[in-house]
Amino acid sequence: MSRSRTGSLGRRLSYWLALQSLAGLVVVCAAVYGATQLAFQNRQVEALAQKRIQLQHLVVEAARDGDMQALKHKLDDFLIGHEDLSLRLEQADGTLFYRSPASQPPNSEPRRSRFELPSPLPTAGSLTATLMLDTSDDAALLRRIGFTLLAAALAGTLVVSAGGFLLVRLGLRPLHQLVDQTSRLAADTLHRRLDGSSQPEELDLMIAQFNELLGRLEQAYERMEGFNADVAHELCTPLATLIGSTELALRRSRGADELREVLGSNLEELQRIAGIVQDMLFLSQADRGATARRVATASLAAVVRRVADYHEAALADARIGLEVRGDVAGAFDNALLQRALSNLIANATRYARRGTVVRVEIDAAREGEVTIRVVNVGDTIAPEHLPRLFDRFYRGDPSRSDAAHNHGLGLSIVAAIARMHGGVPLAESSAGVTAIGLMLRAEWDDPQTMAVAPSVGPAKPGQALNVRA
């Protein structure tokens, strides 16, 4: 399955850090530039305001003295040292009264201040004054400041980006160390775990989860290796029997009856091999995610009764009775359920004490869940064996396993059927009472349709077919 590549994490972090640095520095430089420009403008306005006050003072003095020539000299003196400042005075009729000798530079945009002054001439009404401040020097200085800030922003971005790239590489070094550790893992080194002692806190959870995954993989690999050995062992025994009996049959001439006996024995071994293969195929399908084909089932106790019919002879030979307690309706795969119940009843019959009763308990533990337990009285199963009862080919007591007829996949199939119904297998054993079963998801369409029947009393030993649900 194809997926879009996101590129290098280090490069992406470095690029984003560089962009953030550039954006941040540009904003800061723009703020400095704006503040500087505003300061220049305020200074220019304040300078014009001060000159206006001085002009008003000079004109008032001239009007009091009545000396126009002295006023013009004072105005010339007023503008000395202020080459960036020019003044124009006009009378009310538009006649030019005074003009400063300074001229504006080309392409300049002076800041102007236009206001009215009282005329020093008794016959004129007022003077219109125009003060012009040349701002070209400030504009040039502002441009230089702008270029300087831009260069500083670019240089700062380069410095921060270089430092950020180095920090990102240092920050990602633990990931590279983890990659080196994982690259040394193989099927024969799954017992190793990732060393998180020198890793940052942010990676602790990932390392812990990965180590747990390695533990599960190690267990799965060990089970697979053991399973392969068990399969080879289970198939080797009947194949060796087939080969040996066939070789003996071919060593000399035999009659039809003897050959028929040999063929019958070989057929039993072949059926055993076929049973192992079929069970393995079923477990393989369950492992690949096969699910139960559910149908409405009115009574699980009735399903148990049908299964008990097939075990009548074995129950009678062992003088063991069968008791069913409880009943539940739901949606189940009856064929799979019968197979699981058959394995559980056969297992309980094999290990129950003679003269006891095997009890099948059906219970709706919680809404949507059903538990089926097959309880027998016999030897207590050691606690260390309980978690592995449902492993393939596992036998807690090989001496009592009846390996000639049972190849150790029955309870594994029970566990697989439980998973196919969305449930789990169950196993308990204490004080000589062993309960093995499964929890199923009933998937009722309507919880009100769940039917619970009264418990059924125990049957007499050997009377399994007289069970009522």
Salt bridges, closest charged atoms under 4 A:
GLU61 OE2 - HIS57 NE2 2.78
GLU61 OE1 - LYS74 NZ 3.62
GLU90 OE2 - ARG88 NE 2.68
ASP138 OD2 - ARG43 NH2 2.49
GLU218 OE1 - ARG193 NH2 2.96
GLU234 OE1 - ARG272 NH2 3.31
GLU234 OE2 - ARG395 NH1 3.14
ASP257 OD1 - ARG260 NH1 3.03
GLU258 OE2 - ARG252 NH2 3.89
ASP279 OD1 - ARG339 NH2 2.54
ASP279 OD2 - HIS407 NE2 2.85
ASP287 OD2 - ARG392 NH2 2.20
ASP287 OD1 - ARG419 NH2 3.62
GLU323 OE2 - ARG325 NE 2.63
GLU361 OE2 - ARG359 NE 2.65
GLU369 OE2 - ARG366 NH2 2.98
GLU369 OE2 - ARG441 NH1 3.50
ASP391 OD2 - ARG388 NE 3.04
ASP402 OD1 - HIS405 ND1 3.31
GLU443 OE1 - ARG294 NE 3.24
